[in-house]
Amino acid sequence: METRDLLRALGAWYAQQCDGDWEHEFGVKIETLDNPGWLIQVDLPGTSKDSVALAPELEEGIDGSWLHRSADGRVLRVACSPKDLERAVRAALEFLTS
C-alpha cells in the first residue's frame, strides 16, 4: 500500500469511529520523539479493539531502524525511528483492522 493509501486508510478508520461522542474523548495522535523518532497513539475504548492487548514487540534493523508496538487494551502505541513513519502507520492499521 502506498503512503497516500495508508493515510487514507487511517483517516477512514478514524472516521468510522466518530459517532458524535467517541471523537470528543478519544482519538489518534502522531507526534515526534526526542530519541529521535515517531509515536502513534490510538485510543481503543469504543472501537473493535477495546480491551485487546498486544504484547510489546520490537523490530530492529541493521541500518539503525526500529519499530516498537504494544497495546494495553486502552491505547495502541507504535513507535519507530525517524524514517519509518510509513511502516508505523502500516503496523497500526494492521492491528486496528485485523
N, C-alpha and C positions, 0 to 999 in steps of 0.2 A: 504494500500500500504506500503510495506517495505521501509526502509530508502534508500537502493540502488536503488529501483524503483523510489522513489521521486527524487533522484539526477539525474537519467537517464531522467526522465520526464522534469525536469528543464533544463537539457542540451539539450534535444530535442527541447523544446520551444525556447531556445536561438538560436540554430542552424537554426530554421525556420525563425528567424528574420534577420539573417545575409544574406544580399543581395549584399555585396560589398560596401555599403555605411553606412547602419544603425550602424553596429558594430564599425565604426570609430568615431561616435559621441555619441552613446548611449550604454547601456549595463545593466549588473546585478552586484550588489555589495553585498557582505556579509561581515560584519565586527562586531567587538565586541563593546559593550557599557561599559561605566565606572560605571554603576549603580548597579550591572553588568548585562549584557545581550547581546543579539544579535540584529542586524539590517540588514534587507534585503531591498535593494532599487532597483527597476526595472524601467528603463526609458520606458515610454509608447508611446511617439511620433513614428509614423510609424508602430505601432502594431494595432491589432484589438481592443485594449483598449485605443487608443489615444483619449483623451478628456473625458474619462469615469471617473467619480468621485465616490468615496466610502466614505460615511460619517464615521468619526472616530468611531471605535468600540473597546471597552476594555473588555477583559475577565479576571477575576481574580479567581484563585483557592484558596481553604482554606489552601493549602500547601505552599503558597507564590509564586506559578507560576502565570504568567500573559502573555497576548498576546494583542498587540495593532496593529490595521491595519487601514490604510487610503490611499486614493488616491485623488490627486487634479487634475487629468486629464493629468498630465505630469509625475508624479512619484508615483509609488506604494511603500508604506512603511509598512513593517511588522516588529515589534519589539517584543522581548519576553525575558523571564527570561532565565538564563544560560542553564537550562536543557531542554528547549523547542524548540531547533533549528529545529528538525524534524517537529514539529507542525507548526512552522512558514513557512517552505518550503511548507508544505501542504496548508496552508492558501494562500500563494502567488500563487500557482498553481491553486487553486480553482478560484481565481479572474481572473487570466490570461487566463484560458481555458474555462471559463463559457460563 
